[in-house]
Amino acid sequence: MTTSAYPFSAHYFEHASKDDLQHLLEIMHYTVQAETPEDVKQVLARAKSFLPFDHLIGGLVRLGPHGTFEGFSDVLNVDFPEEWLYLYWKNRYAEVDPVLRALMKSNQTQVWSQVYANVTSEREKEFVEAATSFGLTDGVTTGSLDPVCGVATYFAFAGGDTAEHPRFVKFVDYIGQHLHWALLRAASKTFPTTDTCVTTLSPREVTVLNWIKSGKTNWEISQIIGITERTIRFHVESIFGKLDVSSRTQAVAVAVQHGLPNLVA
């Protein structure tokens, strides 16, 4: 890689304070050391402590031959509402999410309020209304495309002090470039094609699967949820069928890979 391929963007820091620069340097220090998705998630948590946002999530988007959306992978949820993530998967909102689509099309950091102002289709309006019901009305999403590998990264920062957002957009953009490389380096090298199956899980099945991920037996899950062990076995068999797996270990692997949201029992 030549130095001209990724020139230093000095203009990002023209109005940065000493504290800003120190925080950014700290984030970069840990970003270059990240070796696993969990390492990247910890970097995201550090970034959130500096930036004026309440919620943060990141991950990979798998792309089709023509750059079309084909699913998520290596989802790193710092603190987006789990119920919203489930609804997002269940309703296939990725297909109409105007911010995600704008990011994939332009390969540039997106300010939600600017994107939402231009939505036109009924499905897009439905998405914005649903997001608003969870308080997800303002934010910034950054990331980058890697067409050679057929993937893209996204890092969504939402909520918080909206008056402060404009000052931090350039910082988010700069951090996003380096988070992109860190996640590509750390992420799984093979991507499962089970997103459609994951979205078919019911809320109760998601709950059971997350208790399985926590190492609970069918009997223990039945006691926690308050239903019979036979019913739990039925749910487990249904989960196996929908995810096209044959063991609890494989089912957990899918849950971890896709950052499946935790739902309360």
C-alpha positions, 0 to 999 in steps of 0.5 A: 500500500502506498502512502498516497492511497490513504493520505492523512486527512489533516482537515478533520482536526482543524478545530479539535481540542487537546482533549479531542486529540487525546481521545482520538489517539487512544481510540486509534491505539487500541484499534490497531491492536484489535485482533478479534471481533470482541477487541473491536467491540471494546474499541467501540465502547471506548469511542462511545465514551468520548462521542456524544451518542447513547447507542452504538452498533457495528458489523459487516454487511455481506454483498451480492455480485452487484453490491446488493445487500445479502445479510449481516455478520459479526454484529457488534452491539454495544448498546442498541435496544435488543428489541429494536434489533429483533424487529429490524431482523424480523421485518427485514428493515435492512432492505429499506433502511435509507441510511444503510442504503445511502452508505452502501451507495456513496461509501460516505458517512451519513447523518441520519436527519439528512437522509430521513428528510428525503425518504419517499416510499411507504416502507422507508416511512414505516422504518423511520416511524419504527426507529423513532418509536425506539428513540432512534431519530438522530445519529451518524453512520459510517463505514466502508465498502470492500468490493473485492471481498464482497463485504462492507462495514457499518458503525452506527452512532445514535441518540445523545446530544444532537446539538453536539453531533455536527462537531463530531461527524468528522471524527466519526468519519475518521474513526470509521476508516480505521474501524473498517480495517480492524473489523475486516482483519478480525472478522470471521473469514467465512460468512454463513448464509443463515440470515433468512433463517434467523429472521424466521425465529419467533421471540420465544425461540430467540429467548430459548436460543440465548439461554442455550448460548448461556449454557442452560439445559432444557430443564433449566430453561423451562424453570427460568421461563416457566413452561414445560421441558417438553415445550422447550424441546419443541422450541429447540427442534424448531430452532434447529430446523429454521437454522439448518443445524443439528446441534446446540453448538452449531445453533449457538455459533449462528447466534454468536455470528449474527449477534442475535438480540437478547429478549427477556423471557 
